[in-house]
């Protein structure tokens, strides 16, 4: 796996173009609010530093629990979910919870993972859920472009509870 190990077909059109990463202020006049979720504090610090440099407001949270109430309270414009399939299913179950809840179903999610086979196997389902995927290791310009694209596009509504 090289540093350009990316599945562009999972990301949608234009995702690999950093020039698409134009920051649009949110309702309160600040950059869009991104919530980064990971189980490693050093990775969360890296996400915070990189994304704040790009003009985003960043909040971080660990996987300690699936704090849906905390996620709702932070009102993110987008979630970067650093996802691992090995061992515990924290990322997958949190992803499902976020998509099934009426208050979080429309929040764009960018899934970061090194689990290439799993992503390929689940690609149609992830696409139906409106999940964009960035494979690790990734280039920051690529991640920023995917985030900008996700913020600009509507999240598909899958056959959920009819919200």
DSSP file (Angstrom, degrees, kcal/mol; ACC not computed):
  #  RESIDUE AA STRUCTURE BP1 BP2  ACC     N-H-->O    O-->H-N    N-H-->O    O-->H-N    TCO  KAPPA ALPHA  PHI   PSI    X-CA   Y-CA   Z-CA
    1    1 A X              0   0    0      0, 0.0     2,-0.1     0, 0.0   136,-0.0   0.000 360.0 360.0 360.0 116.2    0.0    0.0    0.0
    2    2 A X    >   -     0   0    0      1,-0.1     3,-1.4   135,-0.0     0, 0.0  -0.327 360.0 -95.6 -89.4 177.5    1.5    3.3   -1.1
    3    3 A X  T 3  S+     0   0    0      1,-0.3   134,-0.1    -2,-0.1   136,-0.1   0.642 123.2  56.6 -71.5 -12.3    0.7    6.7    0.1
    4    4 A X  T 3   +     0   0    0    134,-0.1     2,-1.4   132,-0.1    -1,-0.3   0.035  68.2 137.3-105.1  27.2   -1.7    7.2   -2.9
    5    5 A X    <   +     0   0    0     -3,-1.4     2,-0.4   132,-0.4   130,-0.1  -0.591  30.4 144.6 -75.8  93.9   -3.8    4.1   -2.0
    6    6 A X        -     0   0    0     -2,-1.4     2,-0.9   128,-0.1     3,-0.1  -0.979  49.8-141.9-137.0 143.2   -7.2    5.7   -2.7
    7    7 A X    >>  -     0   0    0     -2,-0.4     3,-2.0     1,-0.2     4,-0.5  -0.775  20.0-178.5-106.0  86.3  -10.4    4.3   -4.1
    8    8 A X  H >> S+     0   0    0     -2,-0.9     3,-1.2     1,-0.3     4,-1.0   0.797  77.6  64.3 -59.1 -29.4  -11.7    7.3   -6.2
    9    9 A X  H 34 S+     0   0    0      1,-0.3    -1,-0.3     2,-0.2     4,-0.1   0.731 101.6  51.7 -67.2 -19.1  -14.8    5.4   -7.2
   10   10 A X  H <4 S+     0   0    0     -3,-2.0   123,-0.4     1,-0.1    -1,-0.3   0.596 106.1  56.2 -87.1 -11.6  -15.9    5.3   -3.6
   11   11 A X  H << S-     0   0    0     -3,-1.2    -2,-0.2    -4,-0.5    -1,-0.1   0.691 102.2-122.0 -98.2 -20.5  -15.4    9.1   -3.2
   12   12 A X    ><  -     0   0    0     -4,-1.0     3,-1.3     2,-0.1     4,-0.2  -0.217  48.1 -37.2  96.9 167.1  -17.6   10.5   -5.9
   13   13 A X  T 3  S+     0   0    0      1,-0.2    -4,-0.0     2,-0.1    -5,-0.0  -0.345 124.0  10.6 -67.9 140.0  -16.8   12.8   -8.8
   14   14 A X  T >  S+     0   0    0      1,-0.1     3,-1.5    -2,-0.1    -1,-0.2   0.476  84.1 126.7  79.3   2.3  -14.2   15.5   -8.3
   15   15 A X  T <   +     0   0    0     -3,-1.3    -2,-0.1     1,-0.3   134,-0.1   0.781  67.3  57.5 -66.9 -25.7  -13.0   14.2   -4.9
   16   16 A X  T 3  S+     0   0    0     -4,-0.2     2,-0.7   129,-0.1    -1,-0.3   0.258  84.1  96.4 -90.1  14.6   -9.3   14.1   -5.9
   17   17 A X    X   -     0   0    0     -3,-1.5     3,-2.2     1,-0.1     4,-0.2  -0.866  53.7-167.2-110.1 102.3   -9.2   17.8   -6.8
   18   18 A X  G >  S+     0   0    0     -2,-0.7     3,-2.3     1,-0.3    -1,-0.1   0.768  83.7  72.8 -58.6 -25.9   -7.8   20.0   -4.0
   19   19 A X  G 3  S+     0   0    0      1,-0.3    -1,-0.3     2,-0.0    -2,-0.0   0.692  85.9  67.3 -63.6 -14.7   -9.0   23.2   -5.8
   20   20 A X  G <  S+     0   0    0     -3,-2.2     2,-2.1    -6,-0.2    -1,-0.3   0.591  74.0  98.0 -77.0  -9.6  -12.5   22.1   -4.8
   21   21 A X    <   +     0   0    0     -3,-2.3     2,-0.6    -4,-0.2    -1,-0.2  -0.425  46.3 150.8 -83.6  67.5  -11.6   22.7   -1.1
   22   22 A X        -     0   0    0     -2,-2.1     2,-0.5   123,-0.1    -3,-0.0  -0.886  44.2-129.7 -99.2 123.5  -13.1   26.2   -0.8
   23   23 A X        -     0   0    0     -2,-0.6     2,-0.5    31,-0.1    -2,-0.0  -0.603  19.9-164.0 -79.1 123.6  -14.2   26.9    2.8
   24   24 A X        -     0   0    0     -2,-0.5     8,-0.4   124,-0.0     6,-0.1  -0.934  25.9-116.3-105.5 125.1  -17.8   28.2    3.0
   25   25 A X        -     0   0    0     -2,-0.5     6,-0.3     6,-0.2     5,-0.1  -0.228  28.6-125.1 -58.9 147.9  -18.6   29.8    6.4
   26   26 A X    >   -     0   0    0      4,-4.1     3,-2.3     1,-0.1    -1,-0.1  -0.161  42.4 -77.0 -81.2-175.6  -21.3   28.1    8.4
   27   27 A X  T 3  S+     0   0    0      1,-0.3    -2,-0.1     2,-0.1    -1,-0.1   0.785 131.5  53.6 -55.7 -31.3  -24.5   29.8    9.7
   28   28 A X  T 3  S-     0   0    0      2,-0.1    -1,-0.3     3,-0.1     3,-0.1   0.360 119.6-106.0 -90.6   7.9  -22.5   31.5   12.6
   29   29 A X  S <  S+     0   0    0     -3,-2.3     2,-0.2     1,-0.3    -2,-0.1   0.386  87.1 107.3  88.2  -4.1  -20.0   33.0   10.2
   30   30 A X  S    S-     0   0    0      1,-0.2    -4,-4.1    -5,-0.1    -1,-0.3  -0.487  81.8 -78.7 -96.8 172.2  -17.1   30.6   11.1
   31   31 A X        -     0   0    0     -6,-0.3    -1,-0.2    24,-0.2    -6,-0.2  -0.274  68.2 -74.3 -63.1 158.1  -15.7   27.8    9.1
   32   32 A X        -     0   0    0     -8,-0.4    25,-2.2     1,-0.1     2,-0.6  -0.187  50.8-115.3 -54.8 147.4  -17.7   24.6    9.0
   33   33 A X  E     -a   57   0A   0     23,-0.2    44,-2.8    42,-0.2    45,-1.4  -0.777  30.9-167.5 -92.4 121.0  -17.6   22.5   12.2
   34   34 A X  E     -ab  58  78A   0     23,-3.3    25,-2.6    -2,-0.6     2,-0.6  -0.925   9.1-155.4-110.8 131.9  -15.9   19.1   11.8
   35   35 A X  E     -ab  59  79A   0     43,-2.5    45,-2.7    -2,-0.5     2,-0.5  -0.936  10.4-161.1-103.3 119.2  -16.1   16.4   14.5
   36   36 A X  E     -ab  60  80A   0     23,-2.9    25,-2.1    -2,-0.6     2,-0.5  -0.892   5.8-167.4-102.2 127.0  -13.2   14.0   14.3
   37   37 A X  E     +ab  61  81A   0     43,-2.7    45,-2.6    -2,-0.5     2,-0.3  -0.964  23.7 135.6-120.0 128.4  -13.8   10.7   16.1
   38   38 A X        -     0   0    0     23,-1.9    25,-0.5    -2,-0.5    45,-0.1  -0.963  54.5-126.2-159.7 164.1  -10.9    8.2   16.8
   39   39 A X  S    S+     0   0    0     -2,-0.3     2,-0.5    23,-0.2    23,-0.1   0.439  91.1  76.4 -97.7  -0.1   -9.6    6.0   19.5
   40   40 A X     >  -     0   0    0      1,-0.1     4,-2.1     2,-0.0     3,-0.4  -0.943  64.3-157.3-117.7 115.9   -6.0    7.6   19.4
   41   41 A X  H  > S+     0   0    0     -2,-0.5     4,-2.3     1,-0.2     5,-0.2   0.839  94.1  56.4 -61.3 -34.7   -5.5   11.0   21.0
   42   42 A X  H  > S+     0   0    0      2,-0.2     4,-1.9     1,-0.2    -1,-0.2   0.872 107.9  48.4 -67.1 -34.8   -2.4   11.7   18.8
   43   43 A X  H  > S+     0   0    0     -3,-0.4     4,-2.8     2,-0.2    -2,-0.2   0.899 110.1  52.0 -68.9 -40.6   -4.4   11.1   15.6
   44   44 A X  H  X S+     0   0    0     -4,-2.1     4,-2.6     1,-0.2    -2,-0.2   0.903 109.0  50.2 -61.8 -40.4   -7.1   13.4   16.9
   45   45 A X  H  X S+     0   0    0     -4,-2.3     4,-2.7     2,-0.2    -1,-0.2   0.909 110.4  50.3 -63.5 -41.6   -4.5   16.1   17.6
   46   46 A X  H  X S+     0   0    0     -4,-1.9     4,-2.7     2,-0.2     5,-0.3   0.938 111.1  48.0 -61.4 -47.9   -3.2   15.6   14.1
   47   47 A X  H  X S+     0   0    0     -4,-2.8     4,-2.7     1,-0.2     5,-0.3   0.930 112.3  50.2 -57.8 -46.0   -6.7   15.9   12.6
   48   48 A X  H  X S+     0   0    0     -4,-2.6     4,-2.5     1,-0.2     5,-0.3   0.952 113.7  44.2 -58.5 -51.3   -7.4   19.1   14.7
   49   49 A X  H  X S+     0   0    0     -4,-2.7     4,-1.7     1,-0.2    -2,-0.2   0.930 116.8  44.7 -62.1 -47.3   -4.1   20.8   13.6
   50   50 A X  H  X S+     0   0    0     -4,-2.7     4,-0.7    -5,-0.2    -1,-0.2   0.921 117.8  42.7 -64.8 -44.5   -4.4   19.9    9.9
   51   51 A X  H  <>S+     0   0    0     -4,-2.7     5,-2.2    -5,-0.3     3,-0.3   0.845 111.0  54.0 -76.6 -32.8   -8.1   20.8    9.6
   52   52 A X  H ><5S+     0   0    0     -4,-2.5     3,-1.6    -5,-0.3    -1,-0.2   0.883 104.3  56.8 -65.6 -36.1   -7.9   24.0   11.6
   53   53 A X  H 3<5S+     0   0    0     -4,-1.7    -1,-0.2     1,-0.3    -2,-0.2   0.786 103.7  55.1 -61.6 -26.3   -5.0   25.1    9.3
   54   54 A X  T 3<5S-     0   0    0     -4,-0.7    -1,-0.3    -3,-0.3    -2,-0.2   0.439 128.3 -98.4 -87.4  -0.4   -7.5   24.7    6.5
   55   55 A X  T < 5S+     0   0    0     -3,-1.6     2,-0.2     1,-0.3    -3,-0.2   0.525  79.8 131.1  99.3   6.7  -10.1   27.0    8.1
   56   56 A X      < -     0   0    0     -5,-2.2     2,-0.5   -25,-0.1    -1,-0.3  -0.615  58.0-126.3 -90.0 151.9  -12.4   24.5    9.8
   57   57 A X  E     -a   33   0A   0    -25,-2.2   -23,-3.3    -2,-0.2     2,-0.4  -0.852  36.4-158.9 -88.3 132.7  -13.5   24.5   13.4
   58   58 A X  E     -a   34   0A   0     -2,-0.5     2,-0.4   -25,-0.2   -23,-0.2  -0.959  20.7-178.8-126.9 132.0  -12.6   21.1   14.8
   59   59 A X  E     -a   35   0A   0    -25,-2.6   -23,-2.9    -2,-0.4     2,-0.3  -0.943  16.9-152.8-117.8 145.5  -14.0   19.2   17.8
   60   60 A X  E     +a   36   0A   0     -2,-0.4     2,-0.3   -25,-0.2   -23,-0.2  -0.888  14.1 177.5-121.5 154.1  -12.5   15.8   18.7
   61   61 A X  E     -a   37   0A   0    -25,-2.1   -23,-1.9    -2,-0.3     2,-0.2  -0.989  20.1-133.5-150.5 144.2  -14.0   12.8   20.5
   62   62 A X    >   -     0   0    0     -2,-0.3     3,-0.5   -25,-0.2   -23,-0.2  -0.524  27.0-114.0 -94.2 167.9  -12.7    9.3   21.3
   63   63 A X  T 3  S+     0   0    0    -25,-0.5   -24,-0.1     1,-0.2    -1,-0.1   0.324  76.9 122.3 -79.5   7.5  -14.6    6.0   20.8
   64   64 A X  T 3  S-     0   0    0      1,-0.1     2,-0.3     2,-0.0    -1,-0.2   0.853  89.6  -7.2 -43.3 -45.8  -14.7    5.5   24.6
   65   65 A X  S <  S-     0   0    0     -3,-0.5     2,-1.9     2,-0.0    -1,-0.1  -0.960  78.5-103.1-142.8 164.7  -18.5    5.3   24.2
   66   66 A X        -     0   0    0     -2,-0.3     2,-2.0     1,-0.1     3,-0.2  -0.588  44.7-172.4 -87.7  77.7  -20.9    5.9   21.4
   67   67 A X     >  +     0   0    0     -2,-1.9     4,-2.1     1,-0.2     5,-0.2  -0.475  17.7 163.8 -79.2  75.6  -21.9    9.3   22.8
   68   68 A X  H  > S+     0   0    0     -2,-2.0     4,-2.7     1,-0.2    -1,-0.2   0.884  76.0  53.9 -61.5 -39.9  -24.8   10.1   20.4
   69   69 A X  H  > S+     0   0    0      1,-0.2     4,-2.4    -3,-0.2    -1,-0.2   0.903 109.3  48.6 -62.4 -40.9  -26.0   12.8   22.8
   70   70 A X  H  > S+     0   0    0      2,-0.2     4,-1.7     1,-0.2    -1,-0.2   0.881 110.8  50.3 -65.9 -38.8  -22.6   14.4   22.7
   71   71 A X  H  X>S+     0   0    0     -4,-2.1     4,-0.8     2,-0.2     5,-0.6   0.933 112.2  47.3 -64.4 -45.7  -22.4   14.3   19.0
   72   72 A X  H ><5S+     0   0    0     -4,-2.7     3,-0.9     1,-0.2    -2,-0.2   0.913 110.8  52.3 -61.5 -42.5  -25.8   15.9   18.7
   73   73 A X  H 3<5S+     0   0    0     -4,-2.4    -1,-0.2     1,-0.2    -2,-0.2   0.826 105.1  54.6 -65.5 -31.8  -24.9   18.6   21.2
   74   74 A X  H 3<5S-     0   0    0     -4,-1.7    -1,-0.2    -5,-0.1    -2,-0.2   0.666  93.6-151.2 -78.1 -14.5  -21.8   19.5   19.3
   75   75 A X  T <<5 -     0   0    0     -3,-0.9   -42,-0.2    -4,-0.8    -3,-0.1   0.898  17.9-164.5  48.4  57.1  -23.8   20.0   16.1
   76   76 A X      < -     0   0    0     -5,-0.6   -42,-0.2     1,-0.1    -1,-0.1  -0.371  25.5-148.3 -72.1 151.1  -21.1   19.2   13.6
   77   77 A X  S    S+     0   0    0    -44,-2.8    31,-0.7     1,-0.3     2,-0.3   0.686  87.3   5.0 -83.0 -22.0  -21.4   20.1    9.9
   78   78 A X  E     -bc  34 108A   0    -45,-1.4   -43,-2.5    29,-0.2     2,-0.4  -0.979  67.3-140.7-159.2 150.0  -19.4   16.9    9.1
   79   79 A X  E     -bc  35 109A   0     29,-2.5    31,-2.9    -2,-0.3     2,-0.7  -0.974   3.2-158.1-119.3 130.5  -17.9   13.9   10.9
   80   80 A X  E     -bc  36 110A   0    -45,-2.7   -43,-2.7    -2,-0.4     2,-0.7  -0.938  16.3-166.9-102.7 111.3  -14.5   12.4   10.1
   81   81 A X  E     -bc  37 111A   0     29,-2.3    31,-2.6    -2,-0.7     2,-1.0  -0.881  11.7-151.9-105.6 108.6  -14.7    8.9   11.5
   82   82 A X  E     - c   0 112A   0    -45,-2.6     2,-0.4    -2,-0.7   -43,-0.2  -0.708  29.0-161.7 -84.2 105.1  -11.4    7.2   11.6
   83   83 A X        -     0   0    0     29,-3.2    31,-0.5    -2,-1.0     2,-0.4  -0.717  22.5-177.3-106.7 135.4  -12.5    3.7   11.3
   84   84 A X        -     0   0    0     -2,-0.4     7,-0.5    29,-0.1     8,-0.3  -0.993  10.8-169.3-126.2 135.6  -10.9    0.3   12.0
   85   85 A X        +     0   0    0     -2,-0.4    -1,-0.1     6,-0.1     2,-0.0   0.732  58.1 102.7 -91.8 -25.2  -12.4   -3.1   11.3
   86   86 A X  S    S-     0   0    0      3,-0.0     2,-0.5     1,-0.0    -2,-0.1  -0.340  95.5 -22.8 -64.2 135.0   -9.9   -5.2   13.2
   87   87 A X  S    S+     0   0    0      2,-0.1    -1,-0.0    -2,-0.0     2,-0.0  -0.537 122.8  41.7  73.6-117.2  -11.2   -6.3   16.6
   88   88 A X        -     0   0    0     -2,-0.5     3,-0.3     1,-0.1     4,-0.1  -0.256  66.7-141.0 -70.1 151.4  -14.0   -4.2   18.0
   89   89 A X     >  +     0   0    0      1,-0.2     4,-2.8     2,-0.1     5,-0.3   0.034  58.3 128.7 -99.4  26.4  -16.8   -2.9   15.7
   90   90 A X  H  > S+     0   0    0      1,-0.2     4,-2.2     2,-0.2     5,-0.2   0.869  74.0  46.9 -52.6 -43.3  -17.0    0.5   17.4
   91   91 A X  H  > S+     0   0    0     -7,-0.5     4,-2.4    -3,-0.3    -1,-0.2   0.925 113.6  46.3 -67.0 -44.9  -16.7    2.4   14.1
   92   92 A X  H  > S+     0   0    0     -8,-0.3     4,-2.2     2,-0.2    -2,-0.2   0.924 114.9  45.6 -66.0 -44.6  -19.3    0.3   12.2
   93   93 A X  H  X S+     0   0    0     -4,-2.8     4,-2.4     2,-0.2    -1,-0.2   0.898 114.0  49.4 -68.3 -37.8  -21.9    0.4   15.0
   94   94 A X  H  X S+     0   0    0     -4,-2.2     4,-2.7    -5,-0.3    -1,-0.2   0.911 109.4  52.8 -64.5 -40.7  -21.4    4.1   15.5
   95   95 A X  H  X S+     0   0    0     -4,-2.4     4,-1.8     1,-0.2    -2,-0.2   0.920 110.9  46.8 -59.2 -44.8  -21.8    4.7   11.8
   96   96 A X  H  X S+     0   0    0     -4,-2.2     4,-1.8     2,-0.2    -2,-0.2   0.910 111.5  50.9 -64.4 -42.7  -25.0    2.7   11.8
   97   97 A X  H  X S+     0   0    0     -4,-2.4     4,-1.5     1,-0.2    -2,-0.2   0.926 109.7  50.7 -60.4 -45.4  -26.3    4.7   14.9
   98   98 A X  H  < S+     0   0    0     -4,-2.7    -1,-0.2     1,-0.2     9,-0.2   0.878 113.1  45.2 -61.3 -38.7  -25.5    8.0   13.2
   99   99 A X  H  < S+     0   0    0     -4,-1.8    -1,-0.2    -5,-0.2    -2,-0.2   0.756 113.2  49.8 -78.5 -23.9  -27.3    7.0   10.0
  100  100 A X  H  < S+     0   0    0     -4,-1.8     2,-0.4    -3,-0.2    -1,-0.2   0.682  91.7  88.3 -88.7 -18.0  -30.4    5.6   11.9
  101  101 A X  S >X S-     0   0    0     -4,-1.5     4,-1.9    -5,-0.2     3,-0.8  -0.671  73.7-139.9 -84.5 132.3  -30.9    8.6   14.2
  102  102 A X  T 34 S+     0   0    0     -2,-0.4     4,-0.4     1,-0.2    -1,-0.1   0.853 100.8  51.4 -57.5 -37.3  -33.2   11.4   12.7
  103  103 A X  T 34 S+     0   0    0      1,-0.2    -1,-0.2     2,-0.1    -5,-0.1   0.716 121.9  29.3 -76.7 -20.8  -31.0   14.2   14.1
  104  104 A X  T X4 S+     0   0    0     -3,-0.8     3,-1.7    -6,-0.2    -2,-0.2   0.496  91.3  94.3-116.0  -6.7  -27.7   12.8   12.7
  105  105 A X  T 3< S+     0   0    0     -4,-1.9    -2,-0.1     1,-0.3    -3,-0.1   0.793  88.3  48.7 -59.5 -29.3  -28.8   11.0    9.6
  106  106 A X  T 3  S+     0   0    0     -4,-0.4     2,-0.5     2,-0.1    -1,-0.3   0.415  82.3 110.3 -93.7   2.6  -28.1   14.1    7.4
  107  107 A X  S <  S-     0   0    0     -3,-1.7   -29,-0.2    -9,-0.2   -30,-0.1  -0.658  74.2-119.7 -78.6 124.9  -24.6   14.8    8.7
  108  108 A X  E     -c   78   0A   0    -31,-0.7   -29,-2.5    -2,-0.5     2,-0.4  -0.371  30.0-157.9 -62.2 141.8  -22.0   14.1    6.0
  109  109 A X  E     -cd  79 131A   0     21,-0.6    23,-2.2   -31,-0.2     2,-0.6  -0.987  13.0-162.8-126.6 132.7  -19.5   11.4    7.1
  110  110 A X  E     -cd  80 132A   0    -31,-2.9   -29,-2.3    -2,-0.4     2,-0.6  -0.972  16.5-152.0-111.6 117.6  -16.0   10.9    5.8
  111  111 A X  E     -cd  81 133A   0     21,-3.4    23,-2.8    -2,-0.6     2,-0.5  -0.795   6.8-162.7 -93.6 122.6  -14.7    7.4    6.8
  112  112 A X  E     +cd  82 134A   0    -31,-2.6   -29,-3.2    -2,-0.6     2,-0.3  -0.921  27.5 143.8-106.2 127.1  -11.0    7.1    7.1
  113  113 A X  E     - d   0 135A   0     21,-1.8    23,-2.8    -2,-0.5   -29,-0.1  -0.996  51.3-149.7-158.6 156.9   -9.7    3.6    7.1
  114  114 A X  S    S+     0   0    0    -31,-0.5     2,-1.9    -2,-0.3     3,-0.2   0.319  72.5 107.2-105.0   2.2   -6.9    1.3    6.0
  115  115 A X     >  +     0   0    0    -32,-0.3     4,-2.2     1,-0.2     5,-0.2  -0.526  40.5 166.6 -84.5  74.8   -9.3   -1.7    5.6
  116  116 A X  H  > S+     0   0    0     -2,-1.9     4,-2.6     1,-0.2    -1,-0.2   0.908  70.5  49.3 -60.1 -48.3   -9.3   -1.7    1.8
  117  117 A X  H  > S+     0   0    0      1,-0.2     4,-2.3    -3,-0.2    -1,-0.2   0.906 112.3  48.1 -61.0 -42.5  -11.0   -5.2    1.4
  118  118 A X  H  > S+     0   0    0      2,-0.2     4,-2.0     1,-0.2    -1,-0.2   0.906 112.0  49.3 -65.1 -41.6  -13.8   -4.4    3.8
  119  119 A X  H  X S+     0   0    0     -4,-2.2     4,-0.7     1,-0.2    -2,-0.2   0.914 111.2  49.6 -64.1 -42.8  -14.4   -1.0    2.2
  120  120 A X  H >< S+     0   0    0     -4,-2.6     3,-0.6     1,-0.2     4,-0.3   0.908 111.6  49.0 -62.5 -40.9  -14.5   -2.6   -1.3
  121  121 A X  H 3< S+     0   0    0     -4,-2.3     3,-0.2     1,-0.2    -1,-0.2   0.857 119.8  37.3 -66.4 -34.7  -16.9   -5.3    0.0
  122  122 A X  H 3X S+     0   0    0     -4,-2.0     4,-2.9     1,-0.2     3,-0.4   0.367  83.5 112.5 -97.7   4.2  -19.2   -2.7    1.6
  123  123 A X  H <X S+     0   0    0     -4,-0.7     4,-2.7    -3,-0.6     5,-0.2   0.862  77.1  47.6 -50.3 -48.7  -18.8    0.0   -1.1
  124  124 A X  H  > S+     0   0    0     -4,-0.3     4,-2.3    -3,-0.2    -1,-0.2   0.918 115.4  46.1 -61.5 -40.2  -22.4   -0.2   -2.4
  125  125 A X  H  > S+     0   0    0     -3,-0.4     4,-1.7     2,-0.2    -2,-0.2   0.921 113.4  48.4 -67.7 -43.8  -23.8    0.0    1.1
  126  126 A X  H  <>S+     0   0    0     -4,-2.9     5,-2.7     1,-0.2     4,-0.3   0.907 111.9  50.2 -62.0 -41.3  -21.5    2.9    2.1
  127  127 A X  H ><5S+     0   0    0     -4,-2.7     3,-1.4    -5,-0.3    -2,-0.2   0.913 108.0  52.5 -64.2 -42.1  -22.4    4.7   -1.1
  128  128 A X  H 3<5S+     0   0    0     -4,-2.3    -1,-0.2     1,-0.3    -2,-0.2   0.839 109.1  51.1 -60.6 -32.8  -26.1    4.3   -0.4
  129  129 A X  T 3<5S-     0   0    0     -4,-1.7    -1,-0.3    -5,-0.1    -2,-0.2   0.478 117.2-115.7 -83.8  -2.6  -25.5    5.7    3.1
  130  130 A X  T < 5 +     0   0    0     -3,-1.4   -21,-0.6    -4,-0.3     2,-0.5   0.760  61.8 154.1  75.5  24.4  -23.8    8.7    1.6
  131  131 A X  E   < -d  109   0A   0     -5,-2.7     2,-0.3    -6,-0.2    -1,-0.3  -0.763  32.4-152.2 -91.5 126.0  -20.5    7.8    3.2
  132  132 A X  E     -d  110   0A   0    -23,-2.2   -21,-3.4    -2,-0.5     2,-0.4  -0.745  13.3-146.0 -92.7 146.5  -17.3    9.1    1.5
  133  133 A X  E     -d  111   0A   0   -123,-0.4     2,-0.5    -2,-0.3   -21,-0.2  -0.940  17.4-174.9-121.1 134.0  -14.2    7.0    2.0
  134  134 A X  E     -d  112   0A   0    -23,-2.8   -21,-1.8    -2,-0.4     2,-0.3  -0.988  22.9-142.0-123.4 119.2  -10.6    8.1    2.3
  135  135 A X  E     -d  113   0A   0     -2,-0.5     2,-0.3   -23,-0.2   -21,-0.2  -0.588  32.0 -84.4 -84.3 141.7   -8.1    5.2    2.5
  136  136 A X  S    S+     0   0    0    -23,-2.8     2,-0.1    -2,-0.3   -20,-0.1  -0.641 107.5  43.4 -89.7 149.1   -5.1    5.4    4.7
  137  137 A X  S    S+     0   0    0     -2,-0.3  -132,-0.4  -134,-0.1     2,-0.3   0.631  87.9 175.7 -72.5 150.3   -2.4    6.5    4.4
  138  138 A X        -     0   0    0     -2,-0.1     2,-0.4  -134,-0.1  -134,-0.1  -0.836  34.6-115.2-125.5 160.7   -3.9    9.6    2.7
  139  139 A X     >  -     0   0    0     -2,-0.3     4,-2.2     1,-0.1     3,-0.4  -0.778  25.1-133.3 -89.7 134.8   -2.7   13.0    1.4
  140  140 A X  H  > S+     0   0    0     -2,-0.4     4,-2.8     1,-0.2     5,-0.2   0.863 106.2  55.9 -60.8 -36.7   -4.0   15.9    3.4
  141  141 A X  H  > S+     0   0    0      1,-0.2     4,-2.0     2,-0.2    -1,-0.2   0.889 108.3  48.7 -62.5 -37.3   -5.0   17.8    0.2
  142  142 A X  H  > S+     0   0    0     -3,-0.4     4,-2.4     2,-0.2    -2,-0.2   0.934 111.3  48.9 -66.6 -45.8   -7.1   14.8   -0.8
  143  143 A X  H  X S+     0   0    0     -4,-2.2     4,-2.5     1,-0.2    -2,-0.2   0.924 111.8  49.5 -59.3 -44.8   -8.8   14.6    2.6
  144  144 A X  H  X S+     0   0    0     -4,-2.8     4,-2.5     1,-0.2    -1,-0.2   0.888 110.7  50.4 -62.5 -39.7   -9.5   18.3    2.5
  145  145 A X  H  X S+     0   0    0     -4,-2.0     4,-2.3     2,-0.2    -1,-0.2   0.901 110.9  48.4 -65.5 -41.0  -11.0   18.0   -1.0
  146  146 A X  H  X S+     0   0    0     -4,-2.4     4,-2.5     2,-0.2    -2,-0.2   0.895 111.5  50.4 -66.5 -39.8  -13.2   15.1    0.0
  147  147 A X  H  X S+     0   0    0     -4,-2.5     4,-2.4     2,-0.2    -2,-0.2   0.936 110.8  48.9 -62.3 -46.4  -14.4   17.1    3.1
  148  148 A X  H  X S+     0   0    0     -4,-2.5     4,-1.3     1,-0.2    -2,-0.2   0.908 112.7  47.9 -60.8 -42.2  -15.2   20.1    0.9
  149  149 A X  H  X S+     0   0    0     -4,-2.3     4,-1.1     1,-0.2    -1,-0.2   0.909 111.2  50.5 -64.0 -42.4  -17.1   17.9   -1.5
  150  150 A X  H  < S+     0   0    0     -4,-2.5     3,-0.3     1,-0.2    -2,-0.2   0.877 109.2  51.1 -64.8 -37.8  -19.0   16.2    1.3
  151  151 A X  H  < S+     0   0    0     -4,-2.4    -1,-0.2     1,-0.2    -2,-0.2   0.801 112.3  47.6 -68.2 -27.9  -20.0   19.5    2.8
  152  152 A X  H  < S+     0   0    0     -4,-1.3     2,-0.3    -5,-0.2    -1,-0.2   0.654 103.4  72.4 -87.2 -16.9  -21.3   20.7   -0.6
  153  153 A X  S  < S-     0   0    0     -4,-1.1     2,-0.1    -3,-0.3   -45,-0.1  -0.752  83.1-113.4-105.9 146.3  -23.4   17.6   -1.4
  154  154 A X        -     0   0    0     -2,-0.3     2,-0.5     1,-0.1    -2,-0.1  -0.446  32.5-116.3 -70.3 148.8  -26.7   16.4    0.0
  155  155 A X        -     0   0    0    -49,-0.2   -25,-0.1    -2,-0.1    -1,-0.1  -0.757  32.1-117.3 -85.3 125.9  -26.6   13.2    2.0
  156  156 A X        -     0   0    0     -2,-0.5     2,-0.7   -29,-0.2    -1,-0.0  -0.336  21.4-132.7 -61.0 143.0  -28.7   10.5    0.4
  157  157 A X        -     0   0    0    -51,-0.0     2,-0.1     3,-0.0    -1,-0.1  -0.882  23.7-159.0 -99.1 114.8  -31.6    9.3    2.5
  158  158 A X        -     0   0    0     -2,-0.7     2,-3.0   -59,-0.1   -29,-0.0  -0.348  42.9 -73.5 -86.6 173.7  -31.7    5.5    2.6
  159  159 A X  S    S+     0   0    0     -2,-0.1    -1,-0.1     2,-0.1    -2,-0.0  -0.338  83.8 136.2 -68.4  70.1  -34.7    3.5    3.4
  160  160 A X  S    S-     0   0    0     -2,-3.0   -60,-0.1   -61,-0.1    -1,-0.1   0.441  73.2 -43.9 -90.5-132.1  -34.7    4.2    7.1
  161  161 A X  S    S-     0   0    0    -61,-0.2    -2,-0.1     1,-0.0   -61,-0.0   0.265  82.1 -99.5 -92.5  12.0  -37.5    5.1    9.4
  162  162 A X              0   0    0      1,-0.1    -3,-0.1     0, 0.0    -1,-0.0   0.735 360.0 360.0  83.0  21.8  -39.2    7.6    7.1
  163  163 A X              0   0    0      0, 0.0    -1,-0.1     0, 0.0   -62,-0.0   0.508 360.0 360.0 -60.5 360.0  -37.8   10.7    8.7
